[in-house]
Amino acid sequence: MEVRLQKFMAENGVASRRKSEKLILQGKVKVNGKIVTELGTKIDDEKDIVEFDGKQIQKIDKKHIYILLNKPIGYVTTAKDQFGRDTVMDLIKVDRRVVPVRKT
């Protein structure tokens, strides 16, 4: 299936889509051995080999799981906290990429 390169990178845990765009523009991404610097480049996620910093990006199973969590007091809803506070990621131990989402 054809997909935009930055979307492929984001879906497979390299970085967010916007950060992936910056990495592409910086020339840090290769597709089939060639450096790609053009945004919007489409790849075949079944056939093409995508590398970031010399390592091949492995395609992750796209099945999503949803976890509903009653966040304890003292935890923040984020993957990383710049102030070193406890995050919801400290409470969840799964072998998949987790994207914390806060109900407003």
N, C-alpha and C positions, 0 to 999 in steps of 0.2 A: 504494500500500500504506500502511495506517495504521501509524504508529510514534510512540512517545513523543518529544516535542520534545527532551528532554535527550539521548536516545539518538541522534537525528538529528544534533544538534550535535557529539556526540563522534565519531560515525562519519565526519563530514565535516571533522574537524581543527580545530574551534573551540577545544575544551578537553576535559578529561576529563568523564565523565558527572557526577561530583560537582561539579566546578567549573562545569559548565554549569547545574546546578541552582541554584547561587548566583547566576549571572548572570541567570537567569530571575527569581528572587526579587527581585533588585535592579532589575528593570524595564528591563533592557538588551536585551531580545529582543522583536521584533515578528513577528507572523504575519499576513500579508495586511494590513499597515499598522496593526495594532492591537497595543498592548503587552500581553504575556502575563506574568502573575506567578503563575500557578497551576501547581504541579508535577503531572506526569502528563498534561498537555494532549497530546492526540493530534493529529497532522497527517497529511495525505496528502502523502507525500514526492514524489509526481509532479505535484501541482497547486498546493499551497500555496507561498507565497513567504515565506521566513524570512529575517529581517535581524538582524544583531548589530552594534551601534554604527554603524548607518546603512548597512551594507554587506550585500548579499545573500549568503547562504551558498550556495555552489555544491555541488551533489550530486556526490560523488566516486564513480567506478566502484568497485563493491564487490568486485571480483576481488582476492583476496589473493595476495601472493607471499610466499614464505618464504625467508629467507636463513640458511644455516647458516654461522657464522663461528667460526673458531678464533681467539679473541681474543688478540692479542699481549700480552706482559707490559707493564705500565705503562698500559694502557687500562682504563677502568671501563665497566660495562654500565649505561648510563643515557643519556637524551637530552640532559640538561644537568647539569653538575656545578657545585655551588656553590663549589667550591674551585679551579675553573679547570683541572682535570686533563683529559687527553685522554680522549675517549669513543669508543665504537664508532661513533657517528654521524660521526666524523671519517674513518672508513675506508669508509663506504658513501655512494655518490653515486647516488641514484635520485630520480625525480620523483614519488614517492608518499610517503604518511605511513608512517613507520617506528616501530614500537613495540619497543624492545629488551626481550628476555626472557632472564633468566639461568637456566641449568640449575643446580639445587641438588644 
